[in-house]
Amino acid sequence: AVVSTQSTGEEKGWVEIMVDVEKDENKLFYTTYKTGRSIKVDQDKDYAKLPVGTQIEHSPMSGKVVTALSERIAKSGGAALIIDYGEDQMSTELTFRAFKNHQQVNPLEDLGLCDLTADVNFRDLKKSIAEVDGVKAHGPITQSSFLTLMGIGERFRQLYSRVPEEKQDSIIHAHNFLCSPEEMGDRFKVL
């Protein structure tokens, strides 16, 4: 997992959304501060066009990781597949969230007992890849499209025909879970 940051546009520029503690109540809450990261957002021409009040999520560390990977590929050859959930466009939706027992919960509660996650910004990853000579990004495409191109339909038919009848429903369920637009098929992308 790679850290993502959230910022909100104010009249005087971008400020970072951060977590602070109310000491009297021993409770966490969201607040905003002008930070070095928010100053870098101020300098991004794509974000400058957004109206005051817009909230964005970005991951400078993801860009650094992808740039290092791209430099390695440029030097030594090879390829990379990046598969995760996210979008290929500038988003003003904050996706940072927490899950506990398969339910979405408040990320500021039950610290250390929840899984924290945020969507990948494939648009920003492609920008980082484009900065490295000799490396190209393709996609992203949906997981459903990728698995179809990789032959999941044929594999599904093989498995379905070979398992006992009482297990065929689980094969159908697994295929639908991976490929259905309502499940992981469109949510996950492959770059």
Salt bridges, closest charged atoms under 4 A:
GLU16 OE2 - ARG37 NE 3.05
ASP42 OD2 - LYS34 NZ 2.49
ASP44 OD2 - LYS127 NZ 4.00
ASP46 OD2 - ARG123 NH2 2.50
ASP46 OD2 - LYS127 NZ 3.27
GLU87 OE2 - LYS189 NZ 3.76
ASP88 OD2 - LYS126 NZ 3.00
ASP110 OD2 - LYS100 NZ 3.13
ASP119 OD1 - ARG97 NH2 2.90
ASP119 OD1 - ARG187 NH2 2.99
ASP124 OD1 - ARG123 NH1 2.88
GLU154 OE1 - ARG157 NH2 3.62
